Amino acid sequence: MTYEDGTPEIIDSRDLIARADEIEAANDAADDGEDDDRDQDERDDETELLAAIRELADAGIADWEYGAVLIREDHFKEYAEQLAEDIGAIDSEASWPLSYIDWDAAADALAQDYTSVTFLGTDYYVR
């Protein structure tokens, strides 16, 4: 899912690496005199995106090349709930104790194992 501002809930670093490669290839082609169908605003946006991706790549995130997962900070509670279900820690079919779990506290505890990073002005957690 993507928010109204265009930022996704979850980002895989491999998608960012692929996007950076696309931008660099388009820039190289334009520098070599090939047709560039991007307008100046699009090129500026891509330059900003490329700089932000490079900054993340240089941040020392573990498994960057192999698929580090960035979870948008305001989606982290839902992520924690889904993770608990995925690993079998809870039964999603049971009403008890699910309706009594403090998911904010559970997400805060889970966040202890994550690092906060900012990407294009949005905060994400990454492990």
Contacts in CASP RR format, 6 or more apart in sequence:
PFRMAT RR
TARGET T0000
AUTHOR 0000-0000-0000
METHOD contacts of the structure
MODEL  1
MTYEDGTPEIIDSRDLIARADEIEAANDAADDGEDDDRDQDERDDETELL
AAIRELADAGIADWEYGAVLIREDHFKEYAEQLAEDIGAIDSEASWPLSY
IDWDAAADALAQDYTSVTFLGTDYYVR
1 8 0 8 1.000
1 9 0 8 1.000
2 8 0 8 1.000
2 9 0 8 1.000
3 9 0 8 1.000
3 72 0 8 1.000
5 122 0 8 1.000
7 72 0 8 1.000
7 119 0 8 1.000
7 120 0 8 1.000
7 122 0 8 1.000
8 72 0 8 1.000
9 71 0 8 1.000
9 72 0 8 1.000
9 75 0 8 1.000
9 78 0 8 1.000
9 79 0 8 1.000
10 69 0 8 1.000
10 70 0 8 1.000
10 71 0 8 1.000
10 72 0 8 1.000
10 75 0 8 1.000
10 79 0 8 1.000
11 69 0 8 1.000
11 70 0 8 1.000
11 119 0 8 1.000
11 124 0 8 1.000
12 67 0 8 1.000
12 68 0 8 1.000
12 69 0 8 1.000
12 70 0 8 1.000
13 56 0 8 1.000
13 61 0 8 1.000
13 63 0 8 1.000
13 64 0 8 1.000
13 65 0 8 1.000
13 67 0 8 1.000
13 68 0 8 1.000
13 69 0 8 1.000
13 70 0 8 1.000
14 65 0 8 1.000
14 66 0 8 1.000
14 67 0 8 1.000
16 53 0 8 1.000
16 56 0 8 1.000
16 57 0 8 1.000
17 53 0 8 1.000
17 57 0 8 1.000
17 64 0 8 1.000
17 65 0 8 1.000
19 49 0 8 1.000
19 53 0 8 1.000
20 49 0 8 1.000
20 50 0 8 1.000
20 53 0 8 1.000
20 54 0 8 1.000
20 57 0 8 1.000
23 46 0 8 1.000
23 47 0 8 1.000
23 49 0 8 1.000
23 50 0 8 1.000
24 50 0 8 1.000
26 36 0 8 1.000
26 38 0 8 1.000
26 46 0 8 1.000
27 43 0 8 1.000
27 46 0 8 1.000
29 36 0 8 1.000
30 36 0 8 1.000
30 38 0 8 1.000
36 43 0 8 1.000
38 46 0 8 1.000
48 120 0 8 1.000
49 120 0 8 1.000
52 119 0 8 1.000
52 120 0 8 1.000
56 64 0 8 1.000
56 117 0 8 1.000
56 119 0 8 1.000
57 64 0 8 1.000
59 117 0 8 1.000
61 68 0 8 1.000
61 115 0 8 1.000
61 117 0 8 1.000
61 126 0 8 1.000
62 68 0 8 1.000
62 127 0 8 1.000
68 126 0 8 1.000
68 127 0 8 1.000
69 126 0 8 1.000
69 127 0 8 1.000
70 117 0 8 1.000
70 119 0 8 1.000
70 124 0 8 1.000
70 125 0 8 1.000
70 126 0 8 1.000
71 79 0 8 1.000
71 114 0 8 1.000
71 124 0 8 1.000
71 125 0 8 1.000
71 126 0 8 1.000
72 122 0 8 1.000
72 123 0 8 1.000
72 124 0 8 1.000
73 116 0 8 1.000
73 122 0 8 1.000
73 123 0 8 1.000
73 124 0 8 1.000
73 125 0 8 1.000
76 107 0 8 1.000
76 110 0 8 1.000
76 111 0 8 1.000
76 125 0 8 1.000
77 103 0 8 1.000
77 104 0 8 1.000
77 106 0 8 1.000
77 107 0 8 1.000
79 107 0 8 1.000
80 103 0 8 1.000
80 106 0 8 1.000
80 107 0 8 1.000
80 110 0 8 1.000
81 103 0 8 1.000
81 106 0 8 1.000
83 110 0 8 1.000
84 90 0 8 1.000
84 106 0 8 1.000
85 92 0 8 1.000
90 98 0 8 1.000
90 101 0 8 1.000
91 98 0 8 1.000
92 98 0 8 1.000
111 125 0 8 1.000
113 127 0 8 1.000
114 125 0 8 1.000
114 126 0 8 1.000
114 127 0 8 1.000
115 125 0 8 1.000
115 126 0 8 1.000
115 127 0 8 1.000
116 123 0 8 1.000
116 124 0 8 1.000
116 125 0 8 1.000
117 123 0 8 1.000
117 124 0 8 1.000
117 125 0 8 1.000
117 126 0 8 1.000
118 124 0 8 1.000
END
